[in-house]
Amino acid sequence: MRKITILFAFILSTSFFTSCKNGGDAAKKINQENIDNAKSRDLEIEKGTASISFDKSEYDFGTVNEGDIVETVFKVTNTGKTDLVITNAQATCGCTIPVWPKAPIKPGETGDIEVKFNTNGKPNRQQKSVTLTTNTESGREILTIKGMVTPKANQ
């Protein structure tokens, strides 16, 4: 029984040591393109996150009649050291439509976020928000439009 145990241990250890030699030199398996991509990514990360500033974060459209379409433009400036990317702009309801720049905004450059609000069926005091999904430190920014909508006269 002891001979069988020793034989089994010998076979097991032999197969373990020979299996490690099949891989070859690990340095030959490194893809130089992956190393270059990682270096450029690390340089971008060291710059920090993008920073964003607005000419206004809230727009008061005053008093309008129900059925009017209110439009405004928010100017956005990249005040960071890396490209600003806005991946999404989501309004609080379907009556508010945001249009945002899809291309990255370079440091120091500006872009426009256009917002249209259809007041049809939205009488009285209104406040709508547009949430931007960005690559800033907070990850999201909020723009607001508000005002009074005079209801249509009942017929």
DSSP file with accessible surface (Angstrom, degrees, kcal/mol):
  #  RESIDUE AA STRUCTURE BP1 BP2  ACC     N-H-->O    O-->H-N    N-H-->O    O-->H-N    TCO  KAPPA ALPHA  PHI   PSI    X-CA   Y-CA   Z-CA
    1    1 A M     >        0   0  176      0, 0.0     4,-1.9     0, 0.0     5,-0.1   0.000 360.0 360.0 360.0 -37.9    0.0    0.0    0.0
    2    2 A R  H  >  +     0   0  201      1,-0.2     4,-2.3     2,-0.2     5,-0.2   0.879 360.0  53.1 -66.0 -37.2    2.9    2.3    0.8
    3    3 A K  H  > S+     0   0  177      1,-0.2     4,-2.5     2,-0.2    -1,-0.2   0.878 107.9  51.0 -65.7 -36.9    4.4    1.7   -2.6
    4    4 A I  H  > S+     0   0  113      2,-0.2     4,-2.7     1,-0.2    -1,-0.2   0.916 110.1  49.4 -67.3 -40.6    1.2    2.6   -4.3
    5    5 A T  H  X S+     0   0   82     -4,-1.9     4,-2.4     2,-0.2    -2,-0.2   0.924 112.7  46.6 -65.1 -44.2    0.9    5.9   -2.3
    6    6 A I  H  X S+     0   0  102     -4,-2.3     4,-2.4     2,-0.2    -2,-0.2   0.925 113.4  49.6 -64.3 -42.2    4.5    6.8   -3.2
    7    7 A L  H  X S+     0   0  102     -4,-2.5     4,-2.4     2,-0.2     5,-0.2   0.928 111.2  49.0 -62.7 -43.7    4.0    6.0   -6.8
    8    8 A F  H  X S+     0   0  136     -4,-2.7     4,-2.4     1,-0.2    -1,-0.2   0.919 111.6  48.8 -63.4 -42.7    0.8    8.0   -6.9
    9    9 A A  H  X S+     0   0   54     -4,-2.4     4,-2.5     2,-0.2     5,-0.2   0.900 111.1  51.2 -63.7 -40.1    2.6   11.0   -5.3
   10   10 A F  H  X S+     0   0  130     -4,-2.4     4,-2.3     2,-0.2    -2,-0.2   0.935 111.5  46.3 -63.8 -44.8    5.5   10.7   -7.8
   11   11 A I  H  X S+     0   0   96     -4,-2.4     4,-2.4     1,-0.2     5,-0.2   0.923 113.4  49.7 -65.1 -42.1    3.1   10.7  -10.8
   12   12 A L  H  X S+     0   0  102     -4,-2.4     4,-1.9    -5,-0.2    -2,-0.2   0.933 113.2  44.7 -63.9 -47.2    1.1   13.6   -9.5
   13   13 A S  H  X S+     0   0   48     -4,-2.5     4,-2.3     2,-0.2     5,-0.2   0.890 112.5  52.6 -68.0 -35.7    4.2   15.8   -8.8
   14   14 A T  H  X S+     0   0   59     -4,-2.3     4,-2.2    -5,-0.2     5,-0.2   0.938 110.2  47.2 -64.5 -44.2    5.8   14.9  -12.2
   15   15 A S  H  X S+     0   0   59     -4,-2.4     4,-1.7     1,-0.2    -1,-0.2   0.877 111.2  52.9 -67.0 -33.1    2.6   15.9  -14.0
   16   16 A F  H  X S+     0   0  125     -4,-1.9     4,-1.0    -5,-0.2    -2,-0.2   0.948 112.1  43.3 -66.1 -48.0    2.5   19.1  -12.1
   17   17 A F  H  X S+     0   0  129     -4,-2.3     4,-0.6     1,-0.2    -2,-0.2   0.865 114.7  48.9 -70.5 -34.3    6.1   20.2  -12.9
   18   18 A T  H >X S+     0   0   74     -4,-2.2     3,-0.6    -5,-0.2     4,-0.5   0.836 104.6  59.4 -75.8 -28.2    5.8   19.2  -16.6
   19   19 A S  H >< S+     0   0   65     -4,-1.7     3,-0.7     1,-0.2     4,-0.3   0.831  99.8  57.8 -69.2 -28.0    2.6   21.1  -17.1
   20   20 A C  H >< S+     0   0   85     -4,-1.0     3,-0.6     1,-0.2    -1,-0.2   0.766  99.8  58.3 -72.6 -23.5    4.2   24.3  -16.0
   21   21 A K  H X< S+     0   0  164     -3,-0.6     3,-0.7    -4,-0.6    -1,-0.2   0.658  87.4  75.7 -81.9 -13.6    6.9   24.1  -18.7
   22   22 A N  T << S+     0   0  140     -3,-0.7    -1,-0.2    -4,-0.5    -2,-0.1   0.739  82.3  68.8 -71.8 -20.7    4.3   24.0  -21.6
   23   23 A G  T <  S-     0   0   37     -3,-0.6    -1,-0.2    -4,-0.3    -2,-0.1   0.763  85.3-158.5 -73.2 -25.4    3.6   27.7  -21.4
   24   24 A G    <   -     0   0   64     -3,-0.7     2,-0.5    -4,-0.2    -1,-0.2  -0.378  50.8 -12.2  78.2-160.4    7.0   28.9  -22.7
   25   25 A D    >   -     0   0   91      1,-0.2     3,-1.0    -2,-0.1     4,-0.5  -0.629  56.4-153.9 -80.6 120.7    8.3   32.4  -22.0
   26   26 A A  G >  S+     0   0   71     -2,-0.5     3,-1.3     1,-0.3     4,-0.4   0.833  90.9  65.0 -66.0 -30.3    5.6   34.6  -20.6
   27   27 A A  G >  S+     0   0   64      1,-0.3     3,-0.9     2,-0.2    -1,-0.3   0.819  94.9  59.6 -63.8 -28.5    7.3   37.8  -21.9
   28   28 A K  G <  S+     0   0  173     -3,-1.0    -1,-0.3     1,-0.2    -2,-0.2   0.714  98.3  59.7 -72.0 -19.0    6.8   36.6  -25.5
   29   29 A K  G <  S+     0   0  152     -3,-1.3     2,-0.3    -4,-0.5    -1,-0.2   0.542  78.5 109.9 -87.4  -7.0    3.0   36.6  -24.8
   30   30 A I    <   -     0   0  102     -3,-0.9     2,-0.7    -4,-0.4     3,-0.1  -0.537  64.6-139.3 -75.5 130.9    2.8   40.3  -24.0
   31   31 A N    >>  -     0   0   82     -2,-0.3     4,-1.4     1,-0.2     3,-0.6  -0.800   4.7-154.8 -91.5 116.6    1.0   42.4  -26.7
   32   32 A Q  H 3> S+     0   0  109     -2,-0.7     4,-2.4     1,-0.2     5,-0.2   0.838  92.4  60.9 -62.2 -32.4    2.9   45.7  -27.1
   33   33 A E  H 3> S+     0   0  123      1,-0.2     4,-2.5     2,-0.2    -1,-0.2   0.905 102.3  51.8 -62.4 -39.1   -0.3   47.4  -28.4
   34   34 A N  H <> S+     0   0   98     -3,-0.6     4,-2.2     2,-0.2    -1,-0.2   0.888 108.9  50.5 -64.6 -37.7   -2.0   46.7  -25.1
   35   35 A I  H  X S+     0   0   57     -4,-1.4     4,-2.3     2,-0.2    -2,-0.2   0.930 111.1  48.4 -66.0 -43.7    0.9   48.2  -23.2
   36   36 A D  H  X S+     0   0   80     -4,-2.4     4,-2.2     1,-0.2    -2,-0.2   0.913 111.4  50.1 -63.1 -42.6    0.8   51.4  -25.4
   37   37 A N  H  X S+     0   0   84     -4,-2.5     4,-2.3     1,-0.2    -1,-0.2   0.904 110.4  50.3 -62.5 -40.1   -3.0   51.7  -24.9
   38   38 A A  H  X S+     0   0   27     -4,-2.2     4,-2.6     2,-0.2    -2,-0.2   0.906 109.2  51.4 -66.5 -39.2   -2.6   51.3  -21.1
   39   39 A K  H  X S+     0   0  126     -4,-2.3     4,-2.0     2,-0.2    -2,-0.2   0.933 111.9  45.6 -64.9 -44.3    0.1   54.0  -21.0
   40   40 A S  H  X S+     0   0   67     -4,-2.2     4,-1.9     2,-0.2    -1,-0.2   0.900 113.0  51.0 -67.5 -36.6   -2.0   56.5  -23.0
   41   41 A R  H  X S+     0   0  139     -4,-2.3     4,-2.3    -5,-0.2    -2,-0.2   0.929 109.3  50.9 -64.2 -41.8   -5.1   55.7  -20.8
   42   42 A D  H  X S+     0   0   70     -4,-2.6     4,-2.1     1,-0.2    -2,-0.2   0.885 108.0  52.3 -64.7 -37.6   -3.0   56.3  -17.6
   43   43 A L  H  X S+     0   0  108     -4,-2.0     4,-0.8     2,-0.2    -1,-0.2   0.901 110.1  49.0 -64.2 -39.7   -1.8   59.6  -18.9
   44   44 A E  H >X S+     0   0   79     -4,-1.9     3,-0.6     1,-0.2     4,-0.5   0.907 110.3  50.9 -64.8 -41.5   -5.5   60.6  -19.6
   45   45 A I  H >< S+     0   0  112     -4,-2.3     3,-1.4     1,-0.2    -2,-0.2   0.887 103.4  59.0 -65.2 -37.8   -6.5   59.5  -16.1
   46   46 A E  H 3< S+     0   0  152     -4,-2.1    -1,-0.2     1,-0.3    -2,-0.2   0.767  94.3  66.1 -64.6 -24.0   -3.7   61.6  -14.5
   47   47 A K  H << S-     0   0  103     -4,-0.8    -1,-0.3    -3,-0.6    34,-0.2   0.766 106.2-132.1 -66.8 -26.0   -5.1   64.7  -16.0
   48   48 A G    <<  -     0   0   35     -3,-1.4    -1,-0.2    -4,-0.5     2,-0.1  -0.401  34.6 -42.0 100.5-178.2   -8.2   64.3  -13.8
   49   49 A T        -     0   0   68     -2,-0.1    32,-0.6     1,-0.1    33,-0.2  -0.383  64.6 -95.8 -81.8 162.1  -11.9   64.4  -14.6
   50   50 A A  B     -a  136   0A   1     85,-1.1    87,-0.6    33,-0.2     2,-0.4  -0.433  35.9-146.1 -71.0 150.9  -13.5   66.9  -16.8
   51   51 A S        -     0   0   54     31,-0.3    28,-1.6    85,-0.2    29,-0.9  -0.944  10.7-156.8-120.2 148.0  -15.1   70.0  -15.2
   52   52 A I  E     -B   78   0B  26     -2,-0.4     2,-0.3    26,-0.2    26,-0.2  -0.935  11.6-179.9-128.0 141.9  -18.2   71.7  -16.4
   53   53 A S  E     -B   77   0B  47     24,-1.8    24,-2.9    -2,-0.4     2,-0.3  -0.988  12.6-151.0-138.5 149.6  -19.5   75.2  -16.1
   54   54 A F  E     -B   76   0B  49     -2,-0.3    22,-0.2    22,-0.2     3,-0.2  -0.867  24.0-134.5-117.4 151.7  -22.8   76.7  -17.4
   55   55 A D  S    S-     0   0   92     20,-1.9     2,-0.3    -2,-0.3    -1,-0.1   0.820 101.4  -6.1 -69.5 -27.8  -23.7   80.3  -18.4
   56   56 A K        -     0   0   65     19,-0.4    -1,-0.3     1,-0.0     3,-0.1  -0.963  53.0-162.3-158.6 148.2  -26.9   79.5  -16.4
   57   57 A S  S    S+     0   0   68     -2,-0.3    87,-2.2     1,-0.2     2,-0.4   0.457  83.3  44.8-109.7  -6.5  -28.2   76.4  -14.7
   58   58 A E  E     -e  144   0C  91     85,-0.2     2,-0.5     2,-0.0    87,-0.2  -0.999  63.4-164.3-140.0 137.9  -31.8   77.6  -14.4
   59   59 A Y  E     -e  145   0C  67     85,-2.4    87,-2.5    -2,-0.4     2,-0.7  -0.988   5.0-160.2-125.4 122.0  -34.0   79.4  -16.9
   60   60 A D  E     -e  146   0C  87     -2,-0.5    87,-0.2    85,-0.2     3,-0.1  -0.899   3.4-171.0-100.8 112.3  -37.1   81.2  -15.9
   61   61 A F  E     -     0   0C  21     85,-2.8    86,-0.2    -2,-0.7     2,-0.2   0.434  27.5-145.5 -85.8   3.4  -39.3   81.7  -19.0
   62   62 A G  E     -     0   0C  32     84,-0.5    86,-3.2     2,-0.0     2,-0.5  -0.476  51.8 -18.4  76.1-138.0  -41.7   84.0  -17.2
   63   63 A T  E     +e  148   0C 100     84,-0.2     2,-0.3    -2,-0.2    86,-0.2  -0.928  68.9 165.8-113.3 126.1  -45.4   83.8  -18.1
   64   64 A V  E     -e  149   0C  26     84,-2.4    86,-3.5    -2,-0.5     2,-0.3  -0.876  37.3 -99.8-130.9 165.9  -46.5   82.2  -21.4
   65   65 A N  E >   -e  150   0C  99     -2,-0.3     3,-2.2    84,-0.2    54,-0.2  -0.632  46.0 -96.1 -87.3 145.4  -49.8   80.9  -22.8
   66   66 A E  T 3  S+     0   0   35     84,-2.6    54,-0.2    -2,-0.3    -1,-0.1  -0.353 113.4  36.1 -58.9 133.0  -50.7   77.2  -22.8
   67   67 A G  T 3  S+     0   0   32      1,-0.4    -1,-0.3    55,-0.1    53,-0.2   0.143  88.0 122.5 105.3 -17.5  -49.7   75.7  -26.1
   68   68 A D    <   -     0   0   70     -3,-2.2    51,-2.5    51,-0.1     2,-0.6  -0.416  59.7-132.2 -71.9 153.0  -46.6   77.9  -26.6
   69   69 A I  E     - C   0 118B  99     49,-0.2     2,-0.4    50,-0.1    49,-0.2  -0.944  18.4-153.2-108.3 120.3  -43.3   76.2  -27.1
   70   70 A V  E     - C   0 117B  14     47,-2.8    47,-3.0    -2,-0.6     2,-0.4  -0.792  14.2-173.0 -94.4 132.9  -40.5   77.6  -24.8
   71   71 A E  E     + C   0 116B 117     -2,-0.4     2,-0.3    45,-0.2    45,-0.2  -0.970  10.1 162.5-128.2 143.8  -37.0   77.3  -26.1
   72   72 A T  E     - C   0 115B  15     43,-2.0    43,-2.7    -2,-0.4     2,-0.4  -0.973  25.6-138.0-150.5 162.5  -33.6   78.1  -24.4
   73   73 A V  E     - C   0 114B  53     -2,-0.3     2,-0.6    41,-0.2    41,-0.2  -0.994   8.7-155.7-126.6 127.3  -30.0   77.3  -24.9
   74   74 A F  E     - C   0 113B   0     39,-2.9    39,-2.4    -2,-0.4     2,-0.5  -0.917  15.7-142.1 -99.2 123.4  -27.6   76.5  -22.0
   75   75 A K  E     - C   0 112B  90     -2,-0.6   -20,-1.9    37,-0.2     2,-0.4  -0.757  17.8-164.0 -85.9 127.3  -24.0   77.3  -22.9
   76   76 A V  E     -BC  54 111B   0     35,-3.0    35,-2.4    -2,-0.5     2,-0.4  -0.930   3.5-165.8-115.8 135.2  -21.7   74.7  -21.4
   77   77 A T  E     -BC  53 110B  39    -24,-2.9   -24,-1.8    -2,-0.4     2,-0.9  -0.975  20.4-132.9-122.0 135.4  -17.9   75.2  -21.1
   78   78 A N  E     +B   52   0B   0     31,-2.4    30,-3.1    -2,-0.4   -26,-0.2  -0.763  28.9 171.4 -85.4 107.8  -15.3   72.5  -20.3
   79   79 A T        +     0   0   85    -28,-1.6   -27,-0.2    -2,-0.9    -1,-0.1   0.292  50.0  90.8 -99.8  10.1  -13.2   74.0  -17.6
   80   80 A G  S    S-     0   0   13    -29,-0.9   -30,-0.2     2,-0.2    28,-0.1  -0.150  84.4-112.9 -93.9-169.1  -11.2   70.8  -17.0
   81   81 A K  S    S+     0   0  158    -32,-0.6     2,-0.3   -34,-0.2   -31,-0.1   0.335  94.0  52.6-109.4   3.1   -8.0   69.4  -18.4
   82   82 A T  S    S-     0   0   14    -33,-0.2   -31,-0.3   -35,-0.1    -2,-0.2  -0.900 101.4 -71.0-134.2 164.4   -9.6   66.4  -20.3
   83   83 A D        -     0   0   41     -2,-0.3     2,-0.5   -33,-0.1   -33,-0.2  -0.268  43.3-133.4 -58.2 138.1  -12.4   66.1  -22.8
   84   84 A L  B     -H  105   0D   0     21,-3.0    21,-3.0    -4,-0.1     2,-0.5  -0.832  22.8-168.0 -93.1 125.9  -15.9   66.6  -21.5
   85   85 A V        -     0   0   45     -2,-0.5    50,-1.0    19,-0.2     2,-0.7  -0.973  11.6-164.2-120.3 122.9  -18.3   63.9  -22.7
   86   86 A I  E     +F  134   0C   6     -2,-0.5    48,-0.2    15,-0.4     3,-0.1  -0.928  10.9 177.2-103.2 110.7  -22.1   64.2  -22.3
   87   87 A T  E     +     0   0C  92     46,-2.3     2,-0.3    -2,-0.7    47,-0.2   0.711  62.0   4.0 -89.6 -20.9  -23.4   60.7  -22.8
   88   88 A N  E     -F  133   0C  61     45,-1.1    45,-2.7     2,-0.0     2,-0.4  -0.989  47.7-158.4-161.0 152.9  -27.1   61.4  -22.1
   89   89 A A  E     -F  132   0C   7     -2,-0.3     2,-0.5    43,-0.2    43,-0.2  -0.953  19.9-172.6-136.1 115.5  -29.6   64.2  -21.3
   90   90 A Q  E     -F  131   0C 120     41,-2.7    41,-3.0    -2,-0.4     2,-0.2  -0.945   8.6-152.4-117.4 122.5  -32.8   63.0  -19.7
   91   91 A A  E     -F  130   0C  13     -2,-0.5    39,-0.2    39,-0.2     3,-0.0  -0.516  25.6-118.7 -88.1 160.7  -35.8   65.3  -19.1
   92   92 A T  S    S+     0   0   85     37,-1.7     2,-0.3    -2,-0.2    38,-0.1   0.679  94.1  11.5 -73.6 -18.6  -38.3   64.8  -16.3
   93   93 A a  S >  S-     0   0   33     36,-0.2     3,-1.5     3,-0.2    -2,-0.1  -0.976  79.6-104.6-151.6 168.7  -41.2   64.4  -18.8
   94   94 A G  T 3  S+     0   0   72     -2,-0.3    24,-0.0     1,-0.3    -2,-0.0   0.606 110.2  71.7 -71.0 -12.0  -41.8   63.9  -22.5
   95   95 A a  T 3  S+     0   0   23      1,-0.1    23,-2.6    22,-0.1     2,-0.5   0.603  90.6  68.5 -78.9  -9.8  -42.9   67.6  -22.9
   96   96 A T  E <   -D  117   0B   3     -3,-1.5    -5,-0.2    21,-0.2    21,-0.2  -0.952  66.4-170.2-116.1 123.1  -39.3   68.7  -22.5
   97   97 A I  E     -D  116   0B  92     19,-3.0    19,-2.0    -2,-0.5     2,-0.3  -0.940   2.2-165.5-118.4 114.1  -36.8   67.8  -25.2
   98   98 A P  E     -D  115   0B  19      0, 0.0     2,-0.4     0, 0.0    17,-0.2  -0.750   3.8-165.9 -95.9 145.2  -33.1   68.4  -24.7
   99   99 A V  E     +D  114   0B  74     15,-2.7    15,-2.3    -2,-0.3    -2,-0.0  -0.994  16.9 178.2-126.6 123.3  -30.5   68.3  -27.6
  100  100 A W        -     0   0   44     -2,-0.4     2,-0.3    13,-0.2    13,-0.2  -0.832  37.6 -88.0-125.7 160.1  -26.9   68.1  -26.5
  101  101 A P        -     0   0   32      0, 0.0   -15,-0.4     0, 0.0     4,-0.1  -0.516  30.1-165.2 -70.0 128.4  -23.5   67.9  -28.2
  102  102 A K        +     0   0  134     -2,-0.3     3,-0.1   -17,-0.1   -16,-0.0   0.747  67.1  78.4 -85.2 -26.4  -22.6   64.2  -29.0
  103  103 A A  S    S-     0   0   67      1,-0.1   -17,-0.2   -18,-0.1   -19,-0.0  -0.532  96.8 -93.5 -81.3 150.6  -18.9   64.9  -29.7
  104  104 A P        -     0   0   66      0, 0.0     2,-0.6     0, 0.0   -19,-0.2  -0.316  34.4-129.9 -60.4 145.4  -16.5   65.5  -26.8
  105  105 A I  B     -H   84   0D  10    -21,-3.0   -21,-3.0    -4,-0.1     3,-0.1  -0.899  24.0-133.2-100.1 118.6  -15.9   69.1  -25.8
  106  106 A K    >   -     0   0   99     -2,-0.6     3,-2.2   -23,-0.2   -28,-0.4  -0.257  38.7 -76.5 -68.2 156.9  -12.2   69.9  -25.6
  107  107 A P  T 3  S+     0   0   57      0, 0.0   -28,-0.2     0, 0.0    -1,-0.2  -0.295 120.6  14.4 -55.7 131.9  -10.8   71.7  -22.6
  108  108 A G  T 3  S+     0   0   63    -30,-3.1     2,-0.1     1,-0.3   -29,-0.1   0.248 104.5 112.1  86.5 -12.1  -11.6   75.5  -22.8
  109  109 A E    <   -     0   0  106     -3,-2.2   -31,-2.4   -31,-0.1    -1,-0.3  -0.469  55.5-138.4 -92.4 165.7  -14.3   75.0  -25.6
  110  110 A T  E     -C   77   0B  84    -33,-0.2     2,-0.3    -2,-0.1   -33,-0.2  -0.815  14.2-172.0-121.3 161.9  -18.0   75.5  -25.3
  111  111 A G  E     -C   76   0B  13    -35,-2.4   -35,-3.0    -2,-0.3     2,-0.4  -0.930  21.6-117.3-144.6 165.9  -21.1   73.6  -26.5
  112  112 A D  E     -C   75   0B  61     -2,-0.3     2,-0.6   -37,-0.2   -37,-0.2  -0.914  11.7-163.8-112.6 136.8  -24.8   74.3  -26.6
  113  113 A I  E     -C   74   0B   0    -39,-2.4   -39,-2.9    -2,-0.4     2,-0.4  -0.969  17.2-158.5-114.8 110.5  -27.6   72.3  -24.9
  114  114 A E  E     -CD  73  99B  88    -15,-2.3   -15,-2.7    -2,-0.6     2,-0.4  -0.765   7.8-169.8 -92.2 134.9  -30.9   73.3  -26.4
  115  115 A V  E     -CD  72  98B   2    -43,-2.7   -43,-2.0    -2,-0.4     2,-0.4  -0.993   4.5-171.0-128.9 128.1  -34.1   72.7  -24.4
  116  116 A K  E     -CD  71  97B  96    -19,-2.0   -19,-3.0    -2,-0.4     2,-0.5  -0.969   3.0-166.2-118.1 135.5  -37.6   72.9  -25.8
  117  117 A F  E     -CD  70  96B   0    -47,-3.0   -47,-2.8    -2,-0.4     2,-0.7  -0.979   9.9-151.4-124.3 120.2  -40.7   72.7  -23.5
  118  118 A N  E     -C   69   0B  66    -23,-2.6   -49,-0.2    -2,-0.5   -50,-0.1  -0.811   6.2-167.1 -91.7 114.9  -44.1   72.2  -25.0
  119  119 A T    >   +     0   0    0    -51,-2.5     3,-2.5    -2,-0.7     2,-0.2   0.494  44.2 126.4 -83.1  -3.3  -46.7   73.9  -22.7
  120  120 A N  T 3  S+     0   0   86      1,-0.3    -2,-0.1   -53,-0.2   -54,-0.0  -0.364  86.6   5.2 -60.2 122.2  -49.7   72.2  -24.3
  121  121 A G  T 3  S+     0   0   49     -2,-0.2    -1,-0.3     1,-0.1    -2,-0.1   0.620 108.5 102.2  79.2  12.3  -51.7   70.5  -21.5
  122  122 A K    <   +     0   0   66     -3,-2.5    -1,-0.1   -27,-0.0    27,-0.1  -0.539  50.3 171.6-125.5  65.7  -49.3   71.9  -18.8
  123  123 A P        +     0   0   44      0, 0.0    27,-0.2     0, 0.0   -58,-0.1  -0.305  42.2  13.8 -75.5 162.2  -51.2   74.9  -17.2
  124  124 A N  E    S+ G   0 149C  87     25,-3.1    25,-1.7     2,-0.1     2,-0.1  -0.197 112.0   0.2  76.5-159.8  -50.1   76.8  -14.1
  125  125 A R  E    S- G   0 148C 138     23,-0.2     2,-0.4    21,-0.0    23,-0.2  -0.387  70.4-173.7 -67.4 132.3  -46.7   76.8  -12.4
  126  126 A Q  E     + G   0 147C  27     21,-3.1    21,-2.2    -2,-0.1     2,-0.3  -0.969  17.1 175.6-131.4 142.6  -44.2   74.5  -14.2
  127  127 A Q  E     + G   0 146C 116     -2,-0.4     2,-0.4    19,-0.2    19,-0.2  -0.928   9.8 180.0-144.8 121.0  -40.7   73.4  -13.3
  128  128 A K  E     - G   0 145C  28     17,-2.8    17,-2.7    -2,-0.3     2,-0.3  -0.937  10.6-152.8-123.6 144.4  -38.8   70.8  -15.5
  129  129 A S  E     - G   0 144C  28     -2,-0.4   -37,-1.7    15,-0.2     2,-0.5  -0.882   5.6-156.7-117.2 149.7  -35.3   69.4  -15.1
  130  130 A V  E     -FG  91 143C   3     13,-2.9    13,-2.7    -2,-0.3     2,-0.6  -0.994  13.4-154.6-122.7 120.3  -32.8   68.0  -17.5
  131  131 A T  E     -FG  90 142C  34    -41,-3.0   -41,-2.7    -2,-0.5     2,-0.5  -0.875   6.7-154.7 -99.9 122.2  -30.3   65.6  -16.0
  132  132 A L  E     -FG  89 141C   0      9,-3.5     9,-1.9    -2,-0.6     2,-0.6  -0.817   5.6-148.0 -96.3 131.6  -27.0   65.4  -17.9
  133  133 A T  E     +FG  88 140C  58    -45,-2.7   -46,-2.3    -2,-0.5   -45,-1.1  -0.902  36.8 160.2 -97.4 118.5  -24.9   62.2  -17.6
  134  134 A T  E     -F   86   0C  13      5,-1.7   -48,-0.2    -2,-0.6   -50,-0.1  -0.771  55.2-110.2-133.4 175.5  -21.3   63.3  -17.9
  135  135 A N  S    S+     0   0   61    -50,-1.0   -85,-1.1    -2,-0.2   -49,-0.1  -0.002  76.5 121.5 -98.9  29.5  -17.7   62.3  -17.2
  136  136 A T  B    S-a   50   0A  12    -87,-0.2   -85,-0.2   -51,-0.2    -2,-0.1  -0.288  83.4 -95.0 -79.8 175.3  -17.4   65.0  -14.5
  137  137 A E  S    S+     0   0  171    -87,-0.6    -1,-0.1     1,-0.2   -86,-0.1   0.904 127.3  42.5 -61.2 -41.2  -16.5   64.1  -10.9
  138  138 A S  S    S-     0   0   81      1,-0.1    -1,-0.2     2,-0.1    -3,-0.0   0.763  99.3-139.7 -77.6 -25.3  -20.2   64.0   -9.9
  139  139 A G  S    S+     0   0   26     -3,-0.1    -5,-1.7    -6,-0.0     2,-0.3   0.273  74.3  55.2  87.1 -14.3  -21.2   62.1  -13.0
  140  140 A R  E     - G   0 133C 143     -7,-0.2     2,-0.3    -5,-0.1    -7,-0.2  -0.994  57.6-167.2-153.0 146.4  -24.4   64.1  -13.5
  141  141 A E  E     - G   0 132C  43     -9,-1.9    -9,-3.5    -2,-0.3     2,-0.5  -0.958  15.0-142.6-130.5 149.3  -25.4   67.8  -13.8
  142  142 A I  E     - G   0 131C  72     -2,-0.3     2,-0.3   -11,-0.2   -11,-0.2  -0.959  11.7-171.9-123.3 129.6  -29.0   69.2  -13.5
  143  143 A L  E     - G   0 130C   1    -13,-2.7   -13,-2.9    -2,-0.5     2,-0.4  -0.898  12.8-157.5-112.4 147.5  -30.4   72.1  -15.6
  144  144 A T  E     -eG  58 129C  17    -87,-2.2   -85,-2.4    -2,-0.3     2,-0.4  -0.968  13.8-170.7-131.9 140.2  -33.8   73.6  -14.8
  145  145 A I  E     +eG  59 128C   5    -17,-2.7   -17,-2.8    -2,-0.4     2,-0.3  -0.969  20.7 165.1-122.1 144.0  -36.5   75.5  -16.7
  146  146 A K  E     +eG  60 127C  44    -87,-2.5   -85,-2.8    -2,-0.4   -84,-0.5  -0.980   7.3 118.9-152.6 162.8  -39.4   77.1  -14.9
  147  147 A G  E     - G   0 126C   0    -21,-2.2   -21,-3.1    -2,-0.3     2,-0.4  -0.968  54.6 -67.3 164.5-172.0  -42.2   79.6  -15.3
  148  148 A M  E     -eG  63 125C  67    -86,-3.2   -84,-2.4    -2,-0.3     2,-0.6  -0.907  31.6-157.7-112.4 132.3  -46.0   80.2  -15.3
  149  149 A V  E     -eG  64 124C   0    -25,-1.7   -25,-3.1    -2,-0.4   -84,-0.2  -0.944  15.6-139.2-110.9 117.6  -48.3   78.8  -18.0
  150  150 A T  E     -e   65   0C  56    -86,-3.5   -84,-2.6    -2,-0.6     3,-0.1  -0.627  28.4-120.3 -75.8 122.2  -51.6   80.7  -18.4
  151  151 A P        -     0   0   63      0, 0.0     2,-0.1     0, 0.0    -1,-0.1  -0.244  27.6-100.9 -63.4 152.0  -54.3   78.1  -19.0
  152  152 A K        -     0   0  117      1,-0.1     2,-0.2   -87,-0.1   -85,-0.0  -0.399  44.8 -99.5 -65.8 148.8  -56.4   78.2  -22.2
  153  153 A A        -     0   0   87      1,-0.1     2,-0.2    -2,-0.1    -1,-0.1  -0.472  39.5-113.1 -70.6 137.2  -59.8   79.7  -21.8
  154  154 A N              0   0  165     -2,-0.2    -1,-0.1    -3,-0.1     0, 0.0  -0.530 360.0 360.0 -71.7 138.5  -62.6   77.1  -21.4
  155  155 A Q              0   0  239     -2,-0.2    -1,-0.1    -3,-0.0    -3,-0.0  -0.746 360.0 360.0-108.5 360.0  -65.0   77.1  -24.4
